[in-house]
Amino acid sequence: MSAMTSDNRFEEVIEEVHEKEAKYMCEVIDIMLSKGWQEAIDSGMQQGMQKGLEEGMQKGLEEGRQEGIVTGVELEKKNIAQSMKKKGFDISLIMELTGLTKEKILSL
């Protein structure tokens, strides 16, 4: 009976060692996964922010170009109207050709 008791105790000790090893391995895996997940999250956030910044800059440039074109066209209309007014063209003709209002033409 003492042999059986010592065999059981030996098995219990082995089982405790395996449980402790398994627990330790799980803790190590948890740490590795949490660091890996955090790195993946950080990397994903960084990539997302970079992509958003690039898209925002591209959209801003396009909007800026469009605003510049509109501003340039308006400025050219005013310049043409001013030249026509100086040369004595009729206000109604200047309005028709430039699309500017009578008030805008008179203020030039």
C-alpha positions as CSV (number, residue, x, y, z in Angstrom):
1,M,0.0,0.0,0.0
2,S,2.8,2.4,0.6
3,A,4.1,1.8,-2.9
4,M,0.6,2.8,-4.2
5,T,0.5,5.8,-2.0
6,S,3.9,7.0,-3.2
7,D,2.9,6.3,-6.8
8,N,-0.2,8.4,-6.3
9,R,1.8,11.2,-4.7
10,F,4.3,11.0,-7.6
11,E,1.4,11.3,-10.1
12,E,0.0,14.2,-8.1
13,V,3.3,16.1,-8.1
14,I,3.7,15.4,-11.9
15,E,0.2,16.7,-12.4
16,E,0.9,19.8,-10.3
17,V,4.0,20.5,-12.3
18,H,2.1,20.1,-15.6
19,E,-0.7,22.4,-14.4
20,K,1.9,25.0,-13.3
21,E,3.7,24.7,-16.7
22,A,0.4,24.9,-18.5
23,K,-0.6,28.0,-16.5
24,Y,2.8,29.6,-17.1
25,M,2.6,28.8,-20.8
26,C,-0.9,30.4,-21.0
27,E,0.4,33.5,-19.3
28,V,3.2,33.8,-21.7
29,I,0.9,33.2,-24.7
30,D,-1.5,35.9,-23.3
31,I,1.3,38.4,-23.0
32,M,2.5,37.6,-26.5
33,L,-1.0,37.9,-27.9
34,S,-1.7,41.1,-26.1
35,K,1.5,42.7,-27.3
36,G,0.8,41.3,-30.8
37,W,-2.7,42.6,-30.8
38,Q,-1.6,46.0,-29.5
39,E,1.0,46.2,-32.2
40,A,-1.5,45.2,-34.8
41,I,-4.0,47.7,-33.5
42,D,-1.4,50.5,-33.4
43,S,-0.2,49.6,-36.9
44,G,-3.8,49.6,-38.2
45,M,-4.6,52.9,-36.7
46,Q,-1.4,54.4,-38.1
47,Q,-2.2,53.1,-41.6
48,G,-5.8,54.4,-41.3
49,M,-4.7,57.8,-40.2
50,Q,-2.1,58.0,-43.0
51,K,-4.7,57.0,-45.6
52,G,-7.2,59.5,-44.2
53,L,-4.6,62.2,-44.3
54,E,-3.6,61.4,-47.9
55,E,-7.2,61.4,-49.0
56,G,-8.0,64.6,-47.1
57,M,-5.0,66.3,-48.7
58,Q,-6.0,65.1,-52.2
59,K,-9.6,66.3,-51.6
60,G,-8.3,69.7,-50.3
61,L,-6.0,70.1,-53.4
62,E,-8.9,69.4,-55.7
63,E,-11.2,71.8,-54.0
64,G,-8.5,74.4,-54.0
65,R,-8.0,74.0,-57.7
66,Q,-11.7,74.3,-58.3
67,E,-11.9,77.5,-56.2
68,G,-8.9,78.9,-58.0
69,I,-10.5,78.3,-61.4
70,V,-13.8,80.0,-60.3
71,T,-11.9,82.9,-58.8
72,G,-9.8,83.3,-62.0
73,V,-12.9,83.2,-64.2
74,E,-14.6,85.8,-62.1
75,L,-11.6,88.1,-62.1
76,E,-11.3,87.8,-65.9
77,K,-15.0,88.7,-66.3
78,K,-14.4,91.8,-64.2
79,N,-11.3,92.7,-66.2
80,I,-13.1,92.3,-69.5
81,A,-16.1,94.3,-68.2
82,Q,-13.9,97.0,-67.0
83,S,-12.1,97.3,-70.4
84,M,-15.4,97.3,-72.2
85,K,-16.8,100.0,-69.9
86,K,-13.7,102.2,-70.5
87,K,-14.1,101.8,-74.3
88,G,-17.7,103.0,-74.0
89,F,-19.6,99.7,-74.6
90,D,-23.3,99.8,-73.5
91,I,-23.8,98.4,-70.0
92,S,-26.5,96.0,-71.2
93,L,-24.1,94.5,-73.7
94,I,-21.4,94.2,-71.1
95,M,-24.0,92.5,-68.8
96,E,-25.0,90.1,-71.6
97,L,-21.4,89.1,-72.6
98,T,-19.9,88.8,-69.1
99,G,-22.9,87.7,-67.0
100,L,-22.1,90.4,-64.4
101,T,-24.8,92.5,-62.8
102,K,-25.4,96.1,-63.6
103,E,-24.3,97.1,-60.1
104,K,-21.1,95.1,-60.4
105,I,-20.2,96.7,-63.7
106,L,-21.0,100.2,-62.5
107,S,-18.7,99.6,-59.4
108,L,-15.7,98.8,-61.6
